[in-house]
Amino acid sequence: MHSRWKCNPFYLRIKFACKSILLPLIVFQFIRTLIFPTTLDVIILGILALTYIAIILDWL
């Protein structure tokens, strides 16, 4: 039996919420990295950016 949706609706809701939250976090972290450039800030910015790109390109 085929389901109507490609993914679970709950998963799509979580994915949309993460996509909505990640962009402001990336902007904030980018500004923080420009002001206080530490290794941890750069790593966090990279992780956030890669996660956002993965969600946009449907890798997750």
Residue frames as qw, qx, qy, qz and C-alpha x, y, z in Angstrom:
[[0.000, 0.889, 0.458, 0.000, 0.00, 0.00, 0.00],
 [0.422, 0.366, -0.006, 0.829, 1.44, 3.35, -1.03],
 [0.220, -0.641, -0.444, 0.587, 1.31, 6.24, 1.36],
 [0.266, 0.912, 0.301, 0.089, 0.21, 9.67, 0.29],
 [0.104, -0.959, 0.258, 0.052, 3.31, 11.45, 1.54],
 [0.687, 0.496, -0.468, 0.250, 6.91, 10.88, 0.65],
 [0.287, 0.216, -0.670, 0.650, 7.90, 11.59, 4.27],
 [0.312, -0.549, -0.723, 0.279, 6.16, 11.52, 7.59],
 [0.022, -0.847, -0.244, -0.473, 4.25, 14.79, 8.17],
 [0.604, -0.780, -0.028, 0.159, 5.78, 15.08, 11.65],
 [0.706, -0.151, 0.245, 0.647, 9.27, 14.87, 10.10],
 [0.318, 0.575, 0.335, 0.676, 8.37, 17.58, 7.56],
 [0.304, -0.908, -0.197, -0.212, 7.11, 19.84, 10.36],
 [0.696, -0.596, 0.114, 0.384, 10.36, 19.37, 12.33],
 [0.625, 0.154, 0.331, 0.690, 12.40, 19.98, 9.18],
 [0.111, 0.773, 0.296, 0.550, 10.54, 23.24, 8.44],
 [0.487, -0.870, -0.080, 0.000, 10.97, 24.41, 12.04],
 [0.729, -0.360, 0.208, 0.544, 14.72, 23.71, 11.95],
 [0.470, 0.422, 0.354, 0.690, 14.99, 25.54, 8.63],
 [0.110, -0.883, -0.248, -0.383, 13.20, 28.55, 10.11],
 [0.605, -0.785, 0.033, 0.131, 15.35, 28.64, 13.24],
 [0.806, -0.101, 0.195, 0.550, 18.73, 27.97, 11.61],
 [0.423, 0.647, 0.186, 0.606, 18.93, 31.08, 9.39],
 [0.237, -0.914, 0.056, -0.326, 18.71, 33.63, 12.25],
 [0.802, -0.531, 0.199, 0.188, 21.17, 31.52, 14.26],
 [0.764, 0.229, 0.214, 0.564, 23.61, 31.49, 11.33],
 [0.187, 0.814, 0.072, 0.546, 23.38, 35.28, 10.96],
 [0.521, -0.831, 0.116, -0.157, 23.91, 35.79, 14.70],
 [0.863, -0.307, 0.240, 0.321, 26.83, 33.37, 14.78],
 [0.635, 0.495, 0.163, 0.570, 28.40, 35.03, 11.73],
 [0.051, -0.890, 0.047, -0.451, 28.25, 38.45, 13.39],
 [0.714, -0.671, 0.201, -0.014, 29.65, 36.98, 16.59],
 [0.875, 0.018, 0.213, 0.434, 32.45, 35.30, 14.63],
 [0.417, 0.711, 0.057, 0.564, 33.33, 38.61, 12.98],
 [0.283, -0.867, 0.153, -0.381, 33.54, 40.36, 16.37],
 [0.538, -0.583, 0.593, -0.139, 35.14, 37.57, 18.46],
 [0.775, 0.397, -0.443, -0.213, 36.84, 35.15, 16.06],
 [0.463, -0.459, 0.740, -0.166, 37.59, 32.05, 18.11],
 [0.131, 0.180, -0.931, -0.288, 38.02, 28.50, 16.87],
 [0.183, 0.323, 0.876, -0.309, 34.84, 27.36, 18.60],
 [0.372, 0.605, 0.201, -0.674, 32.78, 30.11, 16.92],
 [0.321, 0.468, -0.607, -0.557, 34.08, 29.14, 13.48],
 [0.035, 0.005, -0.998, -0.050, 33.32, 25.46, 14.11],
 [0.267, 0.465, 0.693, -0.481, 29.79, 26.24, 15.32],
 [0.382, 0.606, -0.104, -0.690, 29.19, 28.49, 12.30],
 [0.222, 0.329, -0.820, -0.412, 30.40, 25.74, 9.97],
 [0.082, 0.184, 0.968, -0.147, 28.16, 23.13, 11.57],
 [0.329, 0.570, 0.454, -0.600, 25.12, 25.42, 11.40],
 [0.350, 0.572, -0.357, -0.650, 25.83, 26.34, 7.78],
 [0.146, 0.186, -0.933, -0.273, 26.33, 22.71, 6.71],
 [0.186, 0.334, 0.867, -0.320, 23.14, 21.67, 8.49],
 [0.373, 0.618, 0.189, -0.666, 21.18, 24.44, 6.76],
 [0.306, 0.474, -0.618, -0.548, 22.60, 23.50, 3.36],
 [0.001, -0.006, 0.999, 0.039, 21.77, 19.84, 3.99],
 [0.300, 0.489, 0.677, -0.462, 18.16, 20.75, 4.79],
 [0.367, 0.632, -0.115, -0.673, 17.85, 22.99, 1.73],
 [0.334, 0.423, -0.734, -0.414, 19.26, 20.32, -0.60],
 [0.891, -0.118, -0.027, -0.437, 17.11, 17.55, 1.01],
 [0.467, 0.374, -0.777, 0.197, 20.09, 15.56, 2.25],
 [0.074, -0.052, 0.803, -0.590, 18.41, 15.20, 5.66]]
